[in-house]
Amino acid sequence: MNQSISLPFGKKIYFASDFHLGVPDAESSLKREKLIISWLDSIKRNAHAIYLLGDIFDFWFEYKQAIPKGFIRFQGKLAELTDSGIPIIFFTGNHDMWMFDYFTNELNIPVYREPIEFEINNVKFLVGHGDGLGPGDNLYKIQKKFFDSKVCQWLFARLHPNFGIGIANYWSRQSRISNTKNGEKFTNDENEFLLTYCKEQEKMKHRDYYIFGHRHLPLDLKVSDSSRYINIGEWVNFTTYAEFDGQAVKLKTFSNNK
């Protein structure tokens, strides 16, 4: 996907990721789900498009006749927004990579599995979830290829949903986001694998903004003199997102004061 978008005056593009709906427990997840819906309500008047950059669910698998139970308020809000004409673009993350055509068919939301580039008002973007990019984490990169394979997906689909989703929910409770109470930590530029990836990409082709999730930490870092890497954080320990007003991308924190 490589497209040019014209942003009307007064409209904005929004980016959010790593809601991890489903963890650490049903009560906490529901509270977070309602907060996310409040955020979506707060931006819908001036949203030209909304990009959801993966790990929206802590686990997701679409059986032919079943999807994971729950999150119906969130799905209903997405349907309301797309029905009103606001485009929503969804990227799979490492937790919800087993998303197929349900969101596209039911909610009119396209689903992407790899980073995409586009222009908005002649500002160049590269956007994605961020897993498996940059140096290191070779074991995960091998695991990702396996889980992305048709064979693995076919085998998992043979499990009864009660059993398959039950196993997956157990795995979710062992995940990084479920066991890091205070969020991730920033050490230095050299240890930021996504920043390294962005710098490598910038050498090959210029983009003004590289926007990713996955890192679980709000970051705004310099890639070059004319480009920046934005990580939009997560919604278990933070409530951060990014907005583009036609000129610059800014990290924001949502606070529901109702």
C-alpha positions in Angstrom: 0.0 0.0 0.0 1.5 3.3 -1.1 -1.1 6.1 -1.3 -1.4 9.8 -1.0 -4.0 11.2 1.4 -5.3 14.8 1.4 -6.2 15.9 4.9 -9.0 18.4 5.0 -8.7 21.5 7.2 -9.6 20.8 10.8 -9.3 17.1 10.4 -6.7 14.8 12.1 -5.3 11.3 11.7 -5.1 9.2 14.9 -2.8 6.3 15.8 -3.2 3.9 18.7 -2.0 0.4 19.5 -1.5 -2.3 22.2 -4.9 -2.1 24.0 -4.3 -5.8 24.9 -8.0 -6.3 25.6 -8.5 -9.5 27.6 -5.7 -9.1 30.2 -4.9 -9.3 33.0 -8.5 -10.2 33.9 -12.0 -9.6 32.7 -12.8 -6.8 35.1 -9.6 -4.8 34.2 -10.1 -5.4 30.5 -13.7 -4.2 30.6 -12.7 -1.0 32.4 -10.0 -0.4 29.7 -12.4 -1.2 26.9 -14.8 1.4 28.2 -12.0 3.9 28.4 -11.0 3.2 24.8 -14.6 3.7 23.7 -14.6 7.1 25.5 -11.4 8.0 23.7 -12.9 7.0 20.3 -16.0 9.1 21.1 -13.8 12.1 21.9 -12.0 12.0 18.6 -14.8 11.1 16.2 -15.8 14.6 15.3 -12.5 15.5 13.7 -11.1 12.1 12.8 -10.3 11.7 9.1 -9.0 8.2 9.7 -7.9 6.0 12.6 -5.0 3.6 12.5 -4.9 0.7 15.1 -1.4 -0.7 15.1 -1.8 -4.2 16.5 -2.1 -6.1 19.7 -5.5 -4.6 20.1 -6.5 -7.9 21.6 -4.2 -9.9 23.8 -5.4 -13.0 21.8 -7.5 -13.4 18.7 -8.3 -16.3 16.5 -11.1 -16.5 14.0 -12.6 -20.0 13.7 -14.8 -20.4 10.6 -17.9 -20.1 12.8 -16.6 -18.5 16.0 -14.6 -15.6 17.3 -13.3 -15.0 20.9 -16.0 -14.1 23.4 -16.2 -10.5 24.7 -15.1 -7.0 23.5 -18.5 -6.5 21.9 -18.7 -2.8 23.1 -15.4 -2.1 21.3 -16.5 -3.9 18.1 -19.8 -2.0 18.2 -18.1 1.3 18.5 -15.8 0.5 15.5 -18.9 -0.4 13.5 -20.5 2.9 14.4 -17.4 4.8 13.3 -17.0 3.0 10.0 -20.7 3.3 9.3 -20.4 7.0 9.8 -17.7 7.2 7.1 -14.5 7.3 9.2 -12.0 4.8 7.8 -10.3 2.5 10.3 -7.2 0.6 9.3 -6.1 -2.4 11.4 -2.6 -3.9 11.7 -2.1 -7.3 13.2 0.4 -7.6 16.1 2.2 -10.6 17.6 -0.9 -11.2 19.9 -3.6 -10.9 17.3 -1.8 -12.1 14.2 -4.5 -14.8 13.7 -7.0 -12.2 12.4 -8.4 -13.0 9.0 -11.5 -11.6 7.3 -14.0 -11.0 10.1 -13.2 -7.3 10.7 -13.1 -6.7 6.9 -16.4 -8.4 6.2 -18.3 -7.3 9.3 -16.9 -3.9 10.1 -15.4 -2.8 6.8 -11.9 -2.5 8.3 -9.0 -3.6 6.2 -6.3 -5.6 7.9 -2.6 -5.4 7.2 0.2 -7.7 8.4 3.2 -5.7 7.4 4.2 -2.0 7.7 2.8 0.2 5.0 3.9 3.6 3.7 1.8 6.5 2.6 1.7 10.3 2.4 -0.6 12.7 4.1 -0.4 16.3 2.8 3.0 15.4 1.3 4.3 14.2 4.7 5.7 10.7 4.3 4.9 7.9 6.8 5.9 4.3 7.5 3.5 2.7 9.9 3.1 -0.8 11.4 3.0 -2.8 14.6 6.7 -3.3 14.9 7.2 -6.9 16.0 10.0 -8.8 14.3 11.7 -5.7 12.9 15.2 -4.5 13.6 18.1 -6.5 15.1 17.9 -9.3 17.6 15.0 -11.4 18.9 15.8 -14.2 16.5 13.9 -16.8 18.4 10.6 -14.8 18.1 11.3 -14.2 14.4 11.4 -18.0 13.9 8.3 -18.4 16.0 6.5 -15.7 14.0 7.1 -17.5 10.8 5.7 -20.7 12.3 2.6 -19.0 13.7 2.1 -17.2 10.4 2.1 -20.4 8.5 -1.0 -21.9 7.0 -0.1 -25.3 8.6 0.0 -23.8 12.1 -3.3 -22.0 11.6 -5.0 -25.1 10.1 -3.8 -27.2 13.1 -5.1 -24.7 15.7 -8.4 -24.4 13.9 -8.9 -28.2 14.4 -9.1 -27.5 18.2 -12.5 -27.0 19.7 -12.8 -23.2 20.5 -13.3 -23.8 24.2 -10.0 -25.7 24.3 -8.1 -23.6 21.8 -9.1 -20.2 23.2 -8.6 -21.5 26.7 -5.0 -22.4 26.0 -4.4 -19.1 24.3 -5.9 -17.2 27.3 -3.5 -19.1 29.6 -0.6 -18.0 27.4 -1.8 -14.4 27.5 -1.6 -14.4 31.3 2.1 -15.2 31.0 2.8 -12.4 28.4 5.1 -9.4 28.8 2.2 -6.9 29.2 0.5 -9.0 31.9 3.6 -9.2 34.0 5.1 -5.7 33.7 3.3 -3.6 36.2 5.1 -0.3 35.6 5.6 -0.4 31.9 8.8 -0.8 29.8 11.9 1.3 30.4 14.0 3.4 28.0 17.7 3.0 28.3 19.4 4.6 25.3 19.1 5.0 21.5 21.4 2.1 20.8 19.2 -0.4 22.6 16.0 0.7 20.8 15.7 -2.0 18.1 12.8 -0.2 16.3 14.9 3.0 16.2 17.7 1.0 14.7 15.2 -0.4 12.1 14.0 3.1 11.3 17.5 4.4 10.8 18.3 1.5 8.4 15.1 2.3 6.5 15.9 6.0 6.4 19.2 5.2 4.6 17.3 3.5 1.8 14.3 5.8 1.6 13.2 9.0 3.4 10.1 9.1 5.5 9.2 12.0 7.8 7.6 9.7 10.4 8.0 6.1 11.5 5.1 5.2 13.7 5.0 1.8 15.5 3.5 0.1 18.6 4.8 -3.1 20.2 7.4 -1.4 22.3 4.9 -0.6 25.1 6.6 2.7 25.7 5.7 6.2 24.4 8.7 7.5 22.5 9.5 10.4 20.2 13.1 9.9 19.0 15.2 11.4 16.2 15.9 9.2 13.2 17.6 11.9 11.1 17.6 15.6 10.9 14.3 15.4 9.0 12.6 12.3 10.4 11.4 10.9 13.7 10.4 7.6 15.2 7.2 7.7 17.2 6.1 4.8 19.4 2.6 5.2 20.6 2.9 3.1 23.8 0.1 1.0 25.2 -3.1 1.2 27.3 -2.5 -1.2 30.2 0.0 1.2 32.0 -0.5 4.2 29.7 -3.3 5.8 27.7 -1.2 7.2 24.9 -1.9 7.8 21.3 -0.6 10.0 18.4 -2.4 12.5 16.3 -1.3 14.2 13.0 -2.9 17.6 12.3 -1.5 18.0 8.8 1.8 19.4 9.9 3.3 17.4 12.8 2.7 14.2 14.8 2.3 14.6 18.5 2.1 12.1 21.3 -1.0 12.6 23.5 -2.4 11.1 26.7 -6.1 10.5 27.0 -7.7 11.4 30.3 -11.4 10.7 30.8 -12.6 13.4 33.1 -16.3 12.3 33.2 
